[in-house]
Amino acid sequence: MFITFVRTIIMYIFVIAVIRLMGKRQIGELEPSELVVTIVISEVAAMPIQESSQPIASSVIAIALLLIMEVIISFAAYKNRFFRKILYGTPSVLFSKGKLNQKEMEKERFNVNDLMGIIRNNGAAGFDEVDFVIVETNGNVSVIMNSDNKTVTTGDLNIKAEPVELSYVVIEGGKVNEKNLKSIGFNRKWLDKQLVSNSVKDTKDIFCMSADKNGKVYIIKKEKNQ
């Protein structure tokens, strides 16, 4: 039992490290080759946990080899367009400017009902409100609305909007995040003024406080029973 416990912890930490090294895109939208590598890694990692006679070193070596191969392949695909096309394929246009690409639909095994469902899920009532429907290389489907049905922006109305600034958490669970506070260009003196103006006596009374470079703050106070 103890050996299984230790092996599980080791493989858990090692696999998490490998996934992080493979890149953030691995966690989100997987290409076919990336999905295969992820599945194989999970299978290899499970072997020494399920079988105590299986040397843990062999699984570690196998996963490390898969990591190296994936990094090399990803780098090659990044540098070479032809290799990227072979490995990942190209997007498939199912619908374009009022025309259904029936060959691509058959190739991707999409029927009209599938297509209509995707269009409705993207806020359109039918084909007349859409210009393009594209199956991306990772399997996601992109729907591009036509100009008459796009959301109106401030740019369309010739209205100059203020630049958007990212908000950072400067207080969490009553503790000040000095790094985030410094990154938005403020100090503890400014923070203390914000607390006073929001009727907060101490940082310990705050569950979460965010702020941006413009000085815009948002405060959530702790509930009394916390």
N, CA, C and O of each residue as an XYZ file, in Angstrom:
904
protein
N       0.828     -1.215      0.000
C       0.000      0.000      0.000
C       0.861      1.263      0.000
O       0.607      2.210     -0.745
N       1.912      1.251      0.876
C       2.792      2.424      0.958
C       3.519      2.661     -0.358
O       3.689      3.804     -0.781
N       3.951      1.572     -1.012
C       4.665      1.683     -2.288
C       3.754      2.301     -3.356
O       4.178      3.167     -4.121
N       2.512      1.847     -3.396
C       1.539      2.405     -4.344
C       1.325      3.888     -4.089
O       1.239      4.679     -5.029
N       1.238      4.267     -2.818
C       1.053      5.660     -2.424
C       2.206      6.531     -2.930
O       1.991      7.595     -3.509
N       3.417      6.060     -2.702
C       4.616      6.814     -3.114
C       4.701      6.898     -4.635
O       4.986      7.963     -5.181
N       4.453      5.768     -5.331
C       4.503      5.748     -6.795
C       3.470      6.711     -7.394
O       3.754      7.397     -8.376
N       2.282      6.757     -6.803
C       1.229      7.646     -7.297
C       1.647      9.099     -7.193
O       1.454      9.877     -8.127
N       2.221      9.465     -6.055
C       2.680     10.845     -5.857
C       3.784     11.203     -6.853
O       3.764     12.278     -7.452
N       4.736     10.301     -7.023
C       5.850     10.550     -7.947
C       5.349     10.744     -9.379
O       5.743     11.691    -10.059
N       4.475      9.836     -9.832
C       3.977      9.925    -11.193
C       3.089     11.145    -11.390
O       3.096     11.757    -12.458
N       2.324     11.499    -10.360
C       1.471     12.693    -10.442
C       2.319     13.944    -10.653
O       2.053     14.741    -11.553
N       3.330     14.108     -9.824
C       4.205     15.282     -9.928
C       4.928     15.296    -11.274
O       5.052     16.343    -11.908
N       5.403     14.128    -11.704
C       6.158     14.049    -12.955
C       5.277     14.369    -14.166
O       5.694     15.105    -15.060
N       4.064     13.820    -14.195
C       3.158     14.067    -15.333
C       2.736     15.535    -15.381
O       2.670     16.119    -16.463
N       2.451     16.139    -14.225
C       2.103     17.565    -14.180
C       3.247     18.398    -14.756
O       3.018     19.327    -15.530
N       4.476     18.060    -14.376
C       5.651     18.778    -14.888
C       5.777     18.618    -16.398
O       6.089     19.580    -17.100
N       5.536     17.412    -16.900
C       5.631     17.145    -18.337
C       4.582     17.942    -19.111
O       4.892     18.543    -20.139
N       3.337     17.948    -18.616
C       2.266     18.692    -19.281
C       2.585     20.178    -19.312
O       2.321     20.852    -20.308
N       3.154     20.692    -18.221
C       3.546     22.106    -18.192
C       4.638     22.391    -19.213
O       4.607     23.425    -19.881
N       5.601     21.488    -19.339
C       6.692     21.665    -20.297
C       6.209     21.578    -21.743
O       6.798     22.181    -22.640
N       5.141     20.829    -21.959
C       4.595     20.688    -23.309
C       3.892     21.968    -23.766
O       3.657     22.156    -24.960
N       3.558     22.844    -22.820
C       2.974     24.129    -23.198
C       1.533     24.254    -22.775
O       0.838     23.254    -22.595
N       1.077     25.503    -22.614
C      -0.273     25.775    -22.149
C      -1.329     25.341    -23.146
O      -2.448     25.010    -22.755
N      -0.991     25.335    -24.436
C      -1.979     24.955    -25.441
C      -2.392     23.501    -25.281
O      -3.481     23.111    -25.701
N      -1.506     22.683    -24.664
C      -1.830     21.283    -24.441
C      -3.073     21.145    -23.566
O      -3.869     20.224    -23.750
N      -3.237     22.064    -22.614
C      -4.331     21.973    -21.662
C      -5.645     22.369    -22.310
O      -6.702     21.879    -21.912
N      -5.597     23.242    -23.298
C      -6.814     23.731    -23.917
C      -7.192     23.018    -25.184
O      -7.842     21.973    -25.145
N      -6.788     23.578    -26.323
C      -7.205     23.057    -27.617
C      -6.124     22.146    -28.178
O      -5.055     22.612    -28.572
N      -6.400     20.859    -28.213
C      -5.408     19.877    -28.625
C      -5.508     19.549    -30.105
O      -6.594     19.321    -30.637
N      -4.350     19.530    -30.758
C      -4.271     19.002    -32.109
C      -4.272     17.471    -31.996
O      -4.007     16.940    -30.917
N      -4.565     16.754    -33.091
C      -4.624     15.287    -33.037
C      -3.371     14.645    -32.450
O      -3.469     13.758    -31.603
N      -2.186     15.090    -32.899
C      -0.943     14.489    -32.396
C      -0.762     14.768    -30.910
O      -0.260     13.919    -30.174
N      -1.168     15.950    -30.469
C      -1.047     16.313    -29.059
C      -2.002     15.480    -28.197
O      -1.667     15.077    -27.084
N      -3.191     15.234    -28.735
C      -4.165     14.412    -28.014
C      -3.636     12.990    -27.841
O      -3.773     12.397    -26.771
N      -3.030     12.446    -28.903
C      -2.465     11.092    -28.836
C      -1.378     11.021    -27.772
O      -1.356     10.089    -26.967
N      -0.483     11.991    -27.763
C       0.609     12.015    -26.787
C       0.058     12.102    -25.365
O       0.549     11.421    -24.465
N      -0.957     12.936    -25.161
C      -1.555     13.096    -23.834
C      -2.181     11.790    -23.345
O      -2.032     11.418    -22.181
N      -2.887     11.095    -24.251
C      -3.514      9.819    -23.894
C      -2.453      8.768    -23.559
O      -2.573      8.042    -22.571
N      -1.408      8.697    -24.398
C      -0.346      7.712    -24.171
C       0.365      7.978    -22.850
O       0.684      7.043    -22.114
N       0.614      9.249    -22.549
C       1.273      9.605    -21.288
C       0.444      9.138    -20.102
O       0.983      8.605    -19.132
N      -0.873      9.339    -20.181
C      -1.737      8.911    -19.073
C      -1.702      7.395    -18.892
O      -1.724      6.892    -17.769
N      -1.646      6.674    -20.012
C      -1.591      5.208    -19.933
C      -0.259      4.736    -19.356
O      -0.221      3.853    -18.500
N       0.825      5.330    -19.830
C       2.160      4.934    -19.354
C       2.320      5.276    -17.875
O       2.914      4.509    -17.117
N       1.787      6.435    -17.464
C       1.899      6.860    -16.069
C       1.125      5.939    -15.137
O       1.500      5.766    -13.978
N       0.041      5.347    -15.644
C      -0.794      4.476    -14.807
C      -0.168      3.102    -14.580
O      -0.493      2.431    -13.601
N       0.722      2.679    -15.469
C       1.288      1.324    -15.396
C       2.013      1.031    -14.075
O       1.708      0.020    -13.443
N       2.954      1.868    -13.634
C       3.648      1.539    -12.375
C       2.769      1.690    -11.138
O       3.093      1.161    -10.075
N       1.655      2.411    -11.276
C       0.732      2.560    -10.150
C      -0.121      1.308     -9.992
O      -0.375      0.846     -8.880
N      -0.562      0.763    -11.136
C      -1.417     -0.421    -11.114
C      -0.624     -1.702    -10.863
O      -1.112     -2.637    -10.229
N       0.612     -1.723    -11.375
C       1.451     -2.918    -11.239
C       2.708     -2.575    -10.440
O       3.600     -1.885    -10.934
N       2.769     -3.060     -9.212
C       3.930     -2.751     -8.363
C       5.221     -3.388     -8.885
O       6.319     -2.949     -8.542
N       5.081     -4.423     -9.713
C       6.268     -5.078    -10.284
C       6.850     -4.297    -11.451
O       7.975     -4.558    -11.877
N       6.083     -3.335    -11.973
C       6.537     -2.529    -13.109
C       7.520     -1.461    -12.621
O       7.153     -0.639    -11.781
N       8.758     -1.451    -13.125
C       9.737     -0.442    -12.695
C       9.256      0.965    -13.037
O       8.859      1.240    -14.170
N       9.296      1.843    -12.050
C       8.834      3.209    -12.273
C       9.759      3.957    -13.229
O       9.325      4.871    -13.930
N      11.031      3.569    -13.257
C      12.009      4.235    -14.124
C      11.656      4.068    -15.599
O      11.855      4.987    -16.393
N      11.126      2.882    -15.975
C      10.783      2.648    -17.381
C       9.670      3.572    -17.836
O       9.689      4.053    -18.969
N       8.693      3.828    -16.962
C       7.603      4.741    -17.301
C       8.107      6.184    -17.407
O       7.698      6.938    -18.290
N       8.999      6.546    -16.491
C       9.564      7.899    -16.506
C      10.336      8.144    -17.803
O      10.212      9.199    -18.426
N      11.134      7.150    -18.196
C      11.917      7.260    -19.443
C      10.998      7.360    -20.654
O      11.232      8.168    -21.553
N       9.942      6.527    -20.674
C       9.003      6.541    -21.797
C       8.298      7.888    -21.917
O       8.159      8.420    -23.018
N       7.852      8.442    -20.787
C       7.167      9.737    -20.798
C       8.123     10.846    -21.205
O       7.753     11.749    -21.955
N       9.364     10.775    -20.703
C      10.368     11.781    -21.076
C      10.638     11.742    -22.577
O      10.807     12.784    -23.209
N      10.677     10.543    -23.144
C      10.892     10.381    -24.586
C       9.729     10.972    -25.375
O       9.934     11.632    -26.393
N       8.500     10.732    -24.900
C       7.315     11.308    -25.550
C       7.355     12.831    -25.493
O       6.998     13.507    -26.458
N       7.793     13.363    -24.356
C       7.923     14.816    -24.207
C       8.904     15.377    -25.221
O       8.613     16.365    -25.895
N      10.073     14.744    -25.331
C      11.108     15.203    -26.271
C      10.597     15.153    -27.706
O      10.809     16.085    -28.481
N       9.924     14.059    -28.055
C       9.379     13.915    -29.408
C       8.340     14.991    -29.710
O       8.334     15.568    -30.798
N       7.457     15.260    -28.737
C       6.407     16.257    -28.943
C       6.994     17.660    -29.091
O       6.539     18.444    -29.923
N       8.001     17.971    -28.283
C       8.646     19.288    -28.370
C       9.327     19.456    -29.730
O       9.218     20.513    -30.353
N      10.027     18.417    -30.190
C      10.710     18.471    -31.491
C       9.704     18.619    -32.623
O       9.890     19.435    -33.525
N       8.636     17.827    -32.572
C       7.602     17.876    -33.625
C       6.914     19.240    -33.634
O       6.689     19.814    -34.699
N       6.582     19.759    -32.454
C       5.919     21.066    -32.362
C       6.811     22.173    -32.908
O       6.339     23.087    -33.584
N       8.118     22.080    -32.605
C       9.061     23.092    -33.098
C       9.190     23.003    -34.621
O       9.241     24.023    -35.308
N       9.243     21.779    -35.136
C       9.335     21.588    -36.588
C       8.091     22.124    -37.288
O       8.184     22.744    -38.348
N       6.919     21.879    -36.687
C       5.670     22.380    -37.267
C       5.615     23.903    -37.219
O       5.050     24.538    -38.109
N       6.202     24.483    -36.184
C       6.244     25.939    -36.049
C       7.131     26.569    -37.125
O       6.830     27.641    -37.649
N       8.213     25.889    -37.437
C       9.185     26.433    -38.385
C       8.860     26.110    -39.840
O       9.210     26.880    -40.735
N       8.194     24.977    -40.087
C       7.993     24.513    -41.457
C       6.501     24.385    -41.780
O       5.790     23.595    -41.159
N       6.041     25.163    -42.747
C       4.627     25.169    -43.112
C       4.185     23.833    -43.690
O       3.088     23.362    -43.392
N       5.032     23.218    -44.516
C       4.686     21.947    -45.148
C       4.530     20.851    -44.096
O       3.583     20.065    -44.138
N       5.473     20.809    -43.152
C       5.409     19.818    -42.077
C       4.183     20.059    -41.208
O       3.539     19.112    -40.758
N       3.863     21.328    -40.972
C       2.697     21.673    -40.165
C       1.411     21.203    -40.839
O       0.488     20.731    -40.176
N       1.362     21.335    -42.162
C       0.183     20.899    -42.910
C       0.009     19.386    -42.828
O      -1.109     18.895    -42.672
N       1.119     18.641    -42.933
C       1.065     17.173    -42.854
C       0.628     16.728    -41.460
O      -0.194     15.823    -41.315
N       1.186     17.372    -40.443
C       0.943     16.956    -39.071
C      -0.435     17.371    -38.570
O      -1.145     16.571    -37.961
N      -0.814     18.626    -38.828
C      -2.048     19.164    -38.264
C      -3.191     19.286    -39.272
O      -4.351     19.420    -38.884
N      -2.866     19.241    -40.557
C      -3.895     19.419    -41.560
C      -4.198     20.896    -41.785
O      -3.439     21.760    -41.346
N      -5.307     21.188    -42.470
C      -5.710     22.565    -42.740
C      -7.179     22.744    -42.362
O      -7.932     21.772    -42.329
N      -7.589     23.975    -42.080
C      -8.998     24.212    -41.761
C      -9.908     23.832    -42.932
O      -9.525     23.948    -44.096
N     -11.120     23.375    -42.601
C     -12.102     22.988    -43.626
C     -13.249     24.000    -43.631
O     -13.906     24.218    -42.613
N     -13.476     24.613    -44.792
C     -14.568     25.584    -44.926
C     -15.837     24.830    -45.326
O     -15.935     24.317    -46.441
N     -16.798     24.768    -44.419
C     -18.041     24.044    -44.691
C     -19.091     24.924    -45.369
O     -19.924     24.443    -46.138
N     -19.033     26.212    -45.068
C     -20.022     27.150    -45.624
C     -19.318     28.457    -45.945
O     -18.582     28.994    -45.117
N     -19.546     28.969    -47.152
C     -18.874     30.194    -47.575
C     -19.788     31.039    -48.447
O     -20.166     30.647    -49.551
N     -20.140     32.228    -47.915
C     -20.911     33.215    -48.679
C     -22.152     32.619    -49.355
O     -22.366     32.808    -50.552
N     -22.944     31.916    -48.594
C     -24.194     31.373    -49.111
C     -24.089     30.008    -49.771
O     -25.091     29.483    -50.256
N     -22.887     29.417    -49.801
C     -22.708     28.127    -50.469
C     -22.198     27.067    -49.495
O     -21.248     27.292    -48.744
N     -22.859     25.899    -49.529
C     -22.410     24.764    -48.729
C     -21.367     23.967    -49.503
O     -21.560     23.629    -50.670
N     -20.266     23.676    -48.832
C     -19.233     22.844    -49.444
C     -19.536     21.392    -49.082
O     -19.099     20.889    -48.047
N     -20.290     20.733    -49.952
C     -20.775     19.391    -49.649
C     -19.650     18.360    -49.556
O     -19.740     17.411    -48.778
N     -18.597     18.544    -50.343
C     -17.467     17.619    -50.293
C     -16.774     17.691    -48.932
O     -16.429     16.664    -48.346
N     -16.575     18.918    -48.436
C     -15.928     19.086    -47.134
C     -16.822     18.579    -46.007
O     -16.337     18.018    -45.024
N     -18.130     18.779    -46.156
C     -19.070     18.289    -45.146
C     -19.036     16.767    -45.070
O     -19.092     16.189    -43.984
N     -18.944     16.125    -46.230
C     -18.864     14.666    -46.261
C     -17.540     14.186    -45.681
O     -17.485     13.184    -44.968
N     -16.477     14.919    -45.998
C     -15.147     14.569    -45.506
C     -15.079     14.675    -43.981
O     -14.493     13.818    -43.320
N     -15.679     15.727    -43.430
C     -15.649     15.945    -41.980
C     -16.830     15.278    -41.276
O     -16.949     15.353    -40.053
N     -17.708     14.623    -42.053
C     -18.877     13.921    -41.517
C     -19.809     14.858    -40.755
O     -20.265     14.555    -39.652
N     -20.076     16.011    -41.378
C     -21.033     16.971    -40.858
C     -22.293     16.905    -41.709
O     -22.210     16.933    -42.937
N     -23.460     16.818    -41.072
C     -24.697     16.933    -41.833
C     -25.292     18.321    -41.622
O     -24.785     19.104    -40.819
N     -26.356     18.618    -42.335
C     -26.950     19.961    -42.276
C     -27.477     20.271    -40.880
O     -27.381     21.408    -40.417
N     -28.029     19.272    -40.212
C     -28.535     19.501    -38.853
C     -27.412     19.870    -37.887
O     -27.581     20.728    -37.021
N     -26.259     19.208    -38.048
C     -25.093     19.562    -37.227
C     -24.705     21.018    -37.454
O     -24.446     21.770    -36.514
N     -24.673     21.387    -38.717
C     -24.266     22.738    -39.095
C     -25.242     23.781    -38.555
O     -24.828     24.821    -38.043
N     -26.526     23.502    -38.672
C     -27.537     24.430    -38.174
C     -27.446     24.581    -36.657
O     -27.615     25.676    -36.121
N     -27.177     23.469    -35.974
C     -27.029     23.531    -34.523
C     -25.871     24.412    -34.110
O     -25.981     25.192    -33.164
N     -24.754     24.289    -34.822
C     -23.574     25.107    -34.536
C     -23.868     26.577    -34.795
O     -23.469     27.440    -34.013
N     -24.562     26.863    -35.882
C     -24.906     28.239    -36.230
C     -25.811     28.854    -35.154
O     -25.601     29.994    -34.740
N     -26.817     28.094    -34.706
C     -27.723     28.609    -33.672
C     -26.992     28.826    -32.349
O     -27.271     29.784    -31.629
N     -26.050     27.927    -32.032
C     -25.275     28.077    -30.797
C     -24.406     29.323    -30.803
O     -23.982     29.796    -29.748
N     -24.142     29.856    -31.990
C     -23.343     31.072    -32.119
C     -24.199     32.322    -32.297
O     -23.694     33.388    -32.650
N     -25.505     32.180    -32.049
C     -26.385     33.348    -32.029
C     -27.035     33.714    -33.343
O     -27.675     34.761    -33.439
N     -26.887     32.872    -34.366
C     -27.519     33.151    -35.656
C     -28.769     32.287    -35.812
O     -28.847     31.185    -35.270
N     -29.748     32.807    -36.563
C     -30.995     32.063    -36.769
C     -30.906     31.120    -37.959
O     -31.613     30.113    -38.012
N     -30.038     31.441    -38.915
C     -29.928     30.609    -40.103
C     -28.732     30.973    -40.951
O     -27.925     31.821    -40.571
N     -28.615     30.323    -42.116
C     -27.474     30.534    -43.007
C     -27.385     31.973    -43.522
O     -26.295     32.459    -43.826
N     -28.536     32.657    -43.620
C     -28.547     34.010    -44.178
C     -27.843     35.020    -43.282
O     -27.545     36.129    -43.725
N     -27.570     34.656    -42.021
C     -26.893     35.575    -41.105
C     -25.400     35.278    -40.970
O     -24.693     35.921    -40.194
N     -24.934     34.290    -41.741
C     -23.545     33.826    -41.607
C     -22.805     33.930    -42.928
O     -23.374     33.688    -43.993
N     -21.515     34.298    -42.851
C     -20.657     34.331    -44.041
C     -19.827     33.053    -44.172
O     -19.710     32.487    -45.259
N     -19.254     32.606    -43.054
C     -18.385     31.430    -43.097
C     -18.608     30.527    -41.884
O     -18.878     30.997    -40.779
N     -18.487     29.211    -42.121
C     -18.416     28.222    -41.048
C     -17.182     27.375    -41.341
O     -17.095     26.739    -42.391
N     -16.224     27.369    -40.408
C     -14.926     26.732    -40.642
C     -14.599     25.758    -39.515
O     -14.697     26.099    -38.336
N     -14.208     24.542    -39.894
C     -13.713     23.571    -38.915
C     -12.207     23.770    -38.800
O     -11.473     23.551    -39.763
N     -11.746     24.190    -37.614
C     -10.325     24.440    -37.411
C      -9.576     23.119    -37.265
O     -10.191     22.064    -37.115
N      -8.259     23.182    -37.308
C      -7.446     21.959    -37.269
C      -7.552     21.215    -35.949
O      -7.278     20.016    -35.894
N      -7.953     21.920    -34.862
C      -8.102     21.251    -33.567
C      -9.518     20.731    -33.341
O      -9.829     20.213    -32.269
N     -10.388     20.872    -34.368
C     -11.748     20.355    -34.268
C     -12.785     21.374    -33.868
O     -13.982     21.118    -33.999
N     -12.354     22.532    -33.379
C     -13.310     23.579    -33.044
C     -13.932     24.156    -34.310
O     -13.292     24.187    -35.362
N     -15.176     24.611    -34.209
C     -15.875     25.177    -35.360
C     -16.040     26.677    -35.163
O     -16.605     27.122    -34.164
N     -15.543     27.454    -36.122
C     -15.655     28.911    -36.074
C     -16.798     29.372    -36.971
O     -16.917     28.935    -38.115
N     -17.626     30.249    -36.447
C     -18.731     30.825    -37.213
C     -18.497     32.319    -37.336
O     -18.393     33.019    -36.329
N     -18.415     32.812    -38.573
C     -18.184     34.236    -38.820
C     -19.477     34.848    -39.352
O     -19.946     34.505    -40.438
N     -20.041     35.758    -38.566
C     -21.308     36.395    -38.940
C     -21.092     37.364    -40.097
O     -19.995     37.893    -40.274
N     -22.135     37.594    -40.878
C     -22.022     38.585    -41.949
C     -22.131     39.989    -41.370
O     -22.508     40.166    -40.212
N     -21.801     40.969    -42.175
C     -21.691     42.350    -41.693
C     -22.989     42.890    -41.121
O     -22.962     43.734    -40.225
N     -24.129     42.420    -41.623
C     -25.417     42.916    -41.135
C     -25.767     42.393    -39.750
O     -26.641     42.942    -39.079
N     -25.090     41.334    -39.319
C     -25.447     40.701    -38.048
C     -24.313     40.697    -37.031
O     -24.409     40.050    -35.989
N     -23.239     41.420    -37.337
C     -22.146     41.538    -36.381
C     -22.529     42.504    -35.269
O     -23.322     43.423    -35.471
N     -21.955     42.282    -34.099
C     -22.193     43.175    -32.971
C     -21.553     44.537    -33.249
O     -20.392     44.621    -33.650
N     -22.324     45.588    -33.031
C     -21.831     46.942    -33.273
C     -20.844     47.312    -32.170
O     -21.122     47.112    -30.987
N     -19.689     47.853    -32.562
C     -18.661     48.272    -31.605
C     -18.566     49.785    -31.563
O     -19.147     50.479    -32.397
N     -17.828     50.292    -30.583
C     -17.631     51.738    -30.483
C     -16.892     52.276    -31.700
O     -17.098     53.420    -32.107
N     -16.015     51.428    -32.286
C     -15.297     51.841    -33.499
C     -16.239     52.035    -34.670
O     -16.054     52.950    -35.473
N     -17.257     51.173    -34.776
C     -18.241     51.319    -35.847
C     -19.010     52.623    -35.734
O     -19.436     53.189    -36.741
N     -19.188     53.102    -34.500
C     -19.940     54.337    -34.260
C     -19.031     55.562    -34.173
O     -19.479     56.661    -33.848
N     -17.733     55.352    -34.473
C     -16.736     56.427    -34.408
C     -16.651     57.051    -33.009
O     -16.449     58.256    -32.864
N     -16.809     56.214    -31.999
C     -16.681     56.659    -30.615
C     -15.346     56.171    -30.077
O     -15.047     54.978    -30.126
N     -14.553     57.089    -29.566
C     -13.254     56.740    -29.036
C     -13.397     56.240    -27.604
O     -13.788     56.992    -26.711
N     -13.082     54.979    -27.396
C     -13.200     54.380    -26.061
C     -11.858     54.425    -25.348
O     -10.802     54.445    -25.981
N     -11.915     54.440    -24.028
C     -10.686     54.431    -23.240
C     -10.005     53.064    -23.353
O     -10.678     52.035    -23.404
N      -8.662     53.056    -23.391
C      -7.941     51.778    -23.465
C      -8.284     50.890    -22.271
O      -8.428     51.371    -21.147
N      -8.411     49.607    -22.525
C      -8.732     48.660    -21.456
C      -7.456     48.279    -20.715
O      -6.452     47.920    -21.330
N      -7.505     48.360    -19.403
C      -6.361     47.975    -18.581
C      -6.702     46.696    -17.810
O      -7.831     46.517    -17.352
N      -5.719     45.820    -17.675
C      -5.923     44.582    -16.928
C      -6.006     44.859    -15.434
O      -5.269     45.686    -14.896
N      -6.908     44.159    -14.783
C      -7.020     44.261    -13.330
C      -6.171     43.174    -12.682
O      -6.093     42.051    -13.179
N      -5.544     43.520    -11.579
C      -4.723     42.572    -10.830
C      -5.268     42.448     -9.406
O      -5.749     43.423     -8.827
N      -5.188     41.259     -8.862
C      -5.607     41.054     -7.479
C      -4.513     41.589     -6.562
O      -3.393     41.077     -6.555
N      -4.843     42.623     -5.789
C      -3.847     43.235     -4.899
C      -4.039     42.789     -3.448
O      -3.111     42.868     -2.643
N      -5.247     42.319     -3.118
C      -5.482     41.756     -1.792
C      -6.310     40.487     -1.961
O      -7.350     40.504     -2.619
N      -5.859     39.407     -1.377
C      -6.602     38.150     -1.432
C      -6.565     37.483     -0.066
O      -5.496     37.211      0.480
N      -7.745     37.225      0.474
C      -7.827     36.611      1.789
C      -7.199     37.453      2.876
O      -6.653     36.924      3.844
N      -7.273     38.771      2.718
C      -6.723     39.677      3.724
C      -5.246     39.969      3.591
O      -4.705     40.773      4.351
N      -4.571     39.322      2.627
C      -3.133     39.514      2.445
C      -2.835     40.324      1.193
O      -3.426     40.088      0.139
N      -1.921     41.277      1.308
C      -1.564     42.156      0.191
C      -0.572     41.460     -0.729
O       0.412     40.873     -0.276
N      -0.847     41.535     -2.032
C       0.074     41.006     -3.034
C       0.959     42.167     -3.501
O       0.586     42.930     -4.392
N       2.116     42.279     -2.893
C       3.021     43.404     -3.165
C       3.471     43.440     -4.621
O       3.618     44.512     -5.206
N       3.689     42.258     -5.203
C       4.141     42.174     -6.588
C       3.106     42.760     -7.548
O       3.455     43.546     -8.428
N       1.840     42.387     -7.385
C       0.774     42.899     -8.245
C       0.556     44.390     -8.020
O       0.289     45.138     -8.960
N       0.670     44.807     -6.774
C       0.499     46.226     -6.452
C       1.565     47.065     -7.150
O       1.284     48.145     -7.670
N       2.783     46.552     -7.152
C       3.886     47.258     -7.812
C       3.727     47.246     -9.326
O       4.086     48.214     -9.995
N       3.187     46.146     -9.875
C       3.062     46.017    -11.329
C       2.075     47.020    -11.921
O       2.175     47.356    -13.101
N       1.127     47.502    -11.124
C       0.184     48.508    -11.633
C       0.611     49.926    -11.259
O      -0.104     50.890    -11.532
N       1.792     50.045    -10.628
C       2.374     51.360    -10.382
C       1.946     52.043     -9.104
O       2.055     53.264     -8.991
N       1.453     51.269     -8.123
C       1.017     51.871     -6.870
C       1.785     51.271     -5.701
O       2.487     50.269     -5.837
N       1.624     51.931     -4.518
C       2.308     51.464     -3.316
C       1.318     51.312     -2.166
O       0.114     51.501     -2.336
N       1.846     50.969     -0.997
C       0.992     50.730      0.158
C       0.267     52.007      0.603
O      -0.848     51.944      1.123
N       0.903     53.153      0.398
C       0.266     54.411      0.769
C      -1.004     54.627     -0.036
O      -2.035     55.028      0.503
N      -0.920     54.355     -1.334
C      -2.107     54.475     -2.199
C      -3.166     53.461     -1.786
O      -4.359     53.762     -1.768
N      -2.714     52.260     -1.456
C      -3.637     51.204     -1.049
C      -4.373     51.590      0.230
O      -5.579     51.372      0.346
N      -3.654     52.157      1.179
C      -4.279     52.577      2.434
C      -5.354     53.636      2.187
O      -6.399     53.623      2.837
N      -5.101     54.548      1.254
C      -6.093     55.583      0.915
C      -7.353     54.956      0.331
O      -8.470     55.387      0.619
N      -7.152     53.927     -0.499
C      -8.305     53.249     -1.098
C      -9.139     52.544     -0.031
O     -10.367     52.524     -0.102
N      -8.465     51.973      0.947
C      -9.179     51.298      2.021
C     -10.002     52.289      2.837
O     -11.147     52.012      3.193
N      -9.414     53.437      3.127
C     -10.124     54.466      3.896
C     -11.335     54.982      3.127
O     -12.416     55.141      3.694
N     -11.148     55.245      1.824
C     -12.256     55.773      1.005
C     -13.388     54.768      0.827
O     -14.514     55.142      0.503
N     -13.079     53.477      1.044
C     -14.104     52.434      0.936
C     -14.543     51.910      2.308
O     -15.148     50.844      2.420
N     -14.220     52.694      3.350
C     -14.644     52.389      4.723
C     -14.158     51.017      5.200
O     -14.886     50.279      5.864
N     -12.928     50.699      4.848
C     -12.313     49.441      5.284
C     -11.206     49.775      6.283
O     -10.302     50.553      5.979
N     -11.282     49.192      7.457
C     -10.315     49.502      8.504
C      -8.999     48.753      8.342
O      -7.927     49.284      8.633
N      -9.098     47.498      7.867
C      -7.899     46.659      7.795
C      -7.985     45.730      6.588
O      -9.073     45.332      6.171
N      -6.819     45.390      6.032
C      -6.798     44.472      4.888
C      -7.399     43.116      5.234
O      -7.884     42.408      4.351
N      -7.370     42.752      6.507
C      -7.923     41.471      6.937
C      -9.437     41.397      6.754
O     -10.026     40.316      6.776
N     -10.063     42.574      6.569
C     -11.514     42.619      6.372
C     -11.899     42.400      4.907
O     -13.083     42.352      4.570
N     -10.881     42.268      4.032
C     -11.138     42.143      2.602
C     -10.935     40.710      2.136
O      -9.904     40.092      2.403
N     -11.940     40.193      1.433
C     -11.826     38.862      0.840
C     -11.026     38.937     -0.461
O     -10.160     38.101     -0.719
N     -11.330     39.955     -1.278
C     -10.613     40.154     -2.541
C     -10.698     41.613     -2.964
O     -11.750     42.242     -2.855
N      -9.586     42.139     -3.445
C      -9.552     43.496     -3.998
C      -8.708     43.488     -5.261
O      -7.563     43.037     -5.253
N      -9.283     43.989     -6.343
C      -8.544     44.092     -7.602
C      -8.410     45.557     -7.986
O      -9.209     46.397     -7.572
N      -7.391     45.851     -8.783
C      -7.162     47.226     -9.228
C      -6.420     47.207    -10.558
O      -5.743     46.234    -10.891
N      -6.558     48.309    -11.323
C      -5.818     48.424    -12.577
C      -4.933     49.658    -12.549
O      -4.899     50.381    -11.553
N      -4.212     49.903    -13.644
C      -3.258     51.005    -13.704
C      -3.938     52.376    -13.674
O      -3.296     53.388    -13.391
N      -5.240     52.402    -13.969
C      -5.989     53.658    -13.913
C      -6.482     53.966    -12.509
O      -7.087     55.012    -12.270
N      -6.222     53.051    -11.579
C      -6.657     53.273    -10.208
C      -8.076     52.821     -9.929
O      -8.632     53.125     -8.874
N      -8.662     52.099    -10.864
C     -10.021     51.598    -10.674
C      -9.962     50.364     -9.796
O      -9.252     49.409    -10.111
N     -10.708     50.376     -8.691
C     -10.652     49.270     -7.742
C     -12.008     48.589     -7.612
O     -13.061     49.181     -7.848
N     -11.934     47.327     -7.229
C     -13.151     46.554     -6.968
C     -12.888     45.739     -5.705
O     -11.934     44.964     -5.638
N     -13.755     45.930     -4.702
C     -13.526     45.308     -3.402
C     -14.684     44.384     -3.016
O     -15.856     44.741     -3.134
N     -14.323     43.197     -2.557
C     -15.297     42.265     -1.981
C     -14.881     42.043     -0.535
O     -13.813     41.496     -0.262
N     -15.739     42.474      0.388
C     -15.421     42.337      1.808
C     -15.730     40.928      2.300
O     -16.580     40.230      1.747
N     -15.021     40.527      3.349
C     -15.267     39.225      3.958
C     -16.630     39.219      4.622
O     -17.068     40.222      5.185
N     -17.287     38.084      4.548
C     -18.545     37.940      5.262
C     -18.257     37.805      6.749
O     -17.187     37.341      7.144
N     -19.199     38.207      7.556
C     -18.975     38.271      9.002
C     -18.688     36.922      9.631
O     -17.982     36.841     10.636
N     -19.237     35.844      9.038
C     -19.035     34.517      9.622
C     -17.741     33.870      9.197
O     -17.465     32.739      9.596
N     -16.922     34.560      8.384
C     -15.652     33.990      7.933
C     -14.542     34.265      8.930
O     -13.401     33.857      8.712
